């Protein structure tokens, strides 16, 4: 019981930290959004290795989306398996279900990040 409670509290903390990492405002001007962040990639010009290393991508959107999705689904499945399944507590097959739910949540979060970036 203590382990499940500590795990759920840990997942809530991870979710709160993940939400606090996301930016609160967005800008519509591309130059204002990339000022001081990195070098935007020019269209049609081949870049040297040094210039490519200076360019920064938006990989953190995918990572944060996958982590938040996995944590949210794992927390939900943990609650379901602990209190609402055939027996009270978490046993071996419940751990497998929680892991599968976390993987599904990670894929859902990654897909949401892809859709969000495609809509921009």
SULKAUR-V157995 format. One line per field, one symbol per residue. ss: DSSP state (~ for helix, > for strand, _ for the rest). phi: phi as a letter, one per 30 degrees, with the letter a starting at -180 (. if undefined). burial: b if it has 24 or more other ideal C-beta (glycine too) atoms within 12 Angstrom, else e. Layout:
BEGIN
ss->???
phi->???
burial->???
END
This chain:
BEGIN
ss->_~~~~~~~~~~~~~~~~~~~~________~~~~~______________~~~~~~____~~~~~~~~~~~~~~~~~~~~~~~~~________~~~~~~~~~~~~~~~~~~~~~~~~~~~~_
phi->.dddddddddddddddddddddddbbccdddddcdidacddddicdcddddddddcccddddddddddddddddddddddddcccdbdjccddddddddddddddddddddddddddddd
burial->eeebeebbeebeebbeebeeeeeeeeeeeeeeeeeeeeeeeeeeeeeeeeeeeeeeeeeebeebbbbbbbbbbbbbbbbebbeeeeeeebeeebeebbeebbeebbebbbeebeeeeeee
END
